Amino acid sequence: MSSSATTFKPDCEDCPRLARFLKSIRQQYPDYHARPVPAFGVNKPGLLIVGLAPGMHGANASGRPFTGDHAGILLYEMLFRHGFSNRASSIHRNDKLKLINSRITNAVKCLPPQNKPNADEINTCNHFLAAELEQVAADSVILCLGQISHKAVIRALGLRQRDYPFKHGALYQLANGKAIMDSYHCSRYNTQTKRLTEAMFDAIFRRIKEELE
């Protein structure tokens, strides 16, 4: 793991393209959060969920990961179903939803144009993810939603990418006692095309519960 790992910076502007884009979003949508989005959940979780980046009208607007957008619908339903939250939906950051033994973050903390961060931005933001990974419980499960978040986690942990290829349903046991679980991202596209079904996502969470128990 990188020794340069640092904690979240709410005013970070280390990626010029993203900083310029967020400035324009704040002008267009003055009520939106439109800044780096912090992680949400307990401080030392057994389950850390890593997404890609805030959605335009979801986390970028609400200031909380997967809150207010389509991708959060299935995710928060699964968290509630499997005992990781007190509510089945996440509408806004003040809706009294609480996570249980879990935390949600993103590989990239800022909204990227067209929801596509470039490689430099993913790498620049990686030290924040590394710091978050240091805080998870010793026997935790890290759920990577999609290939980009998977690769970001592998990089943040200082592991070799070729030793941990992304595959939906793959579970990697790490030498430090933690585990990495891979899933397709619960995006609108993936759920509507049935690349990721409710049954598939439910199976991922059942496997996570087995690991934690």
PyMOL commands that set and color helices and strands:
alter all, ss='L'
color gray80, all
select helices_A, chain A and resi 16-28+59-62+70-81+113-115+119-124+126-134+147-156+161-163+188-192+198-212
alter helices_A, ss='H'
color red, helices_A
select strands_A, chain A and resi 40-41+47-51+102-106+141-145+171-173+179-183
alter strands_A, ss='S'
color yellow, strands_A
deselect
rebuild
show_as cartoon
